[in-house]
Amino acid sequence: MNKEKKKIDEILRVNHAGEYGAQIIYKSQIRFSKNNLLKKELKKISSEEKVHLEYFQEQILKNRTRPTIMQPLWKVGGTALGLVSSLLGEKYVHACTEAIESTIVDHYQEQVKYLKKKNVRSDLRKNIMKFCDEENQHKLSSQKKNDNRKGTFLFKKITKNITKLAIKISKKL
């Protein structure tokens, strides 16, 4: 397998895993949240994220890329993160979204730089750029609603670190 194919496989695998995880987290937050207005907002975000998941699912099949073997663990972890953030309340749900989306925006921007530098897969680059913009909107919206309260600072830091670790693992496994 050449180096470029390996890198494209890594991009597809990790992005698919991330969008899968997002669906699990939102589904869990929707299930456990008691706030109907928040549930409505989460359903809207989840439907936007579902488009991302479907795109990467299609690309994985088309490119014959192995998905992450970590999906069962990401399902448990995503469900737990959605549950905990919901039980802690709306501010924590927004803090969760802000932390994850902030990490994903940085991650997607790195991928776009790589694809542009190597001048490969302009179709993939354009879609990642589009998804990155949408993820950034989710981040900004959650940031406004979270008010960066002191109580959520540690939660966001932990969530960002978990997300970074999941990205690192999903690239390879």
Salt bridges, closest charged atoms under 4 A:
ASP9 OD1 - LYS5 NZ 2.72
GLU10 OE2 - LYS7 NZ 3.17
GLU10 OE1 - LYS172 NZ 2.71
GLU19 OE2 - HIS52 ND1 3.32
GLU41 OE2 - LYS145 NZ 2.80
GLU48 OE2 - LYS44 NZ 2.78
GLU48 OE1 - HIS138 NE2 2.54
GLU49 OE1 - HIS52 ND1 3.49
GLU49 OE2 - HIS138 ND1 3.05
GLU90 OE2 - HIS94 NE2 3.29
GLU98 OE2 - LYS156 NZ 3.28
GLU101 OE2 - HIS138 ND1 3.18
ASP123 OD1 - ARG121 NE 3.10
GLU134 OE1 - HIS52 NE2 2.48
GLU134 OE2 - LYS130 NZ 2.80
GLU135 OE2 - HIS52 ND1 3.10
GLU135 OE1 - HIS138 ND1 3.65
ASP147 OD2 - LYS91 NZ 3.27
